[in-house]
Amino acid sequence: MDVLIVEDDKVLSLLLSKMVDKFGANVVGTCVAGREAITKVIELAPDLILMDIMLEDDIDGIDAILKLREENIQVPVIFITGNSDSYNRERAKKTNYIDYLVKPISFDLLKETMNKVKA
């Protein structure tokens, strides 16, 4: 499984990369901004996106996925965010996400959630 990690915290991005690698999946790329994420999804065609919501530019993770959905790009997404508010959770529902995980997350939780994509 090819995974794109979109996370603006470099330490967390590295930690997620290590978790994905330990899980036996392949990290095809990482990025820190919404516009960059859209470009990389189109360019790399990952099987899964691990997406933070708050990113470095003016497009957050939810808007980035919504823009991809408008282009009929249906890559599964798992939101991993420090933001558990109901507003973003409601916005995220429009993306048909696999799961919405609140940081910090454990290896076991990520593995369990990624297994939903394989099923």
N, C-alpha and C positions, 0 to 999 in steps of 0.2 A: 504494500500500500504506500503510495506517494503522498506525503503530507507537506502542506505549506503552513508555516507558523507566522502569524501576524501579531507581533507583540512589541511595544515600544520600550519595555524594560529589558535591557540587554541581559541582565542576570537571569531573569525569568525565561527569556527566550532560549538561553543556553540550557537552563534546567529542563525546559520542555523538549528541546532537541535531544537531550540525553535520555529522557523518559521515552520518547518516541523510538529512539534507536534501541533502547533496552527492550521495548515491546516488539521489536523485530520489523518495524516499519522504516521507511526511507524518508528523511527530510530533504525535499527537493529545493527548498529555499526558505529564507526568512525575510521579513520586512517590517518596517516600523510605522508606515503611513497608509492611509486608506487608498489614495490614488495609486501608490506603488503596489498595493495588494491586488487591485483590479487588474493592473498590467501583468503582474506575475501569474495570476490565475489563468488569464488568457494565454500567456506565453508557455507556462509549465504544465497546464492541465492536470493539477493534482487530484487525487482520489478523495482527499479530505482537507479541510481548512480548520486550523485551530486559531480562532479569531478573538483578539482582545477588542473591547468596545471603544475605550478611550485611546486614540492614536495621536501621532505627532502633527497631522495636518487638519484641514477643515472637513475631511470626510471621516466620520467615525466608522467603526467596524460594522454596525448595523446598516448604515447607508451604503457602505461598500458592497455588502452582500445584496442589498436591494437593487443596486445598479447592475450587478451581475445577473440577478434574476430577470431584470428587464431585458437583458440580452439573451435570455433563455439559457443561461449557464447555471446548471442545477447541481453544482458540486456540494456534497454534504458539508455542513459547518457545525462545529462545536464552539460556542462562545465560552471564553474563559475570562472572567472579569472580576475586578474588585468592587464592582458596582451592582448591588443587588436590588436597587430600587424598582418599584413596580412600573414606572414610566418606561424604562429601557426594556424591561421584560416584555411589556405589551408591544413595544415597537419591534422587538426581536421576533415575536410570533409571526409577523408578516413574512419572515424569511424561510419559514419551514425548517427550522434548525433541528439538529439531532439532540442536543442538550445545551443547557445554560448552566455552567459551573461557576461558582463563586470562589475566588482565591482566598486562601491558599488551597491548592488541590494536591491530593496524594497520587502516587504512582498507580495504586490499586484503583482509585476512582477514574483516572484517565484511561487505564487499560479497560475497565468495565465499559466506559462510555465509547471508546474506540471500537470495542467488540460489537456495539450496536450497528456500526457502519458495515462491518463484515457480514452480519446476519442477513 
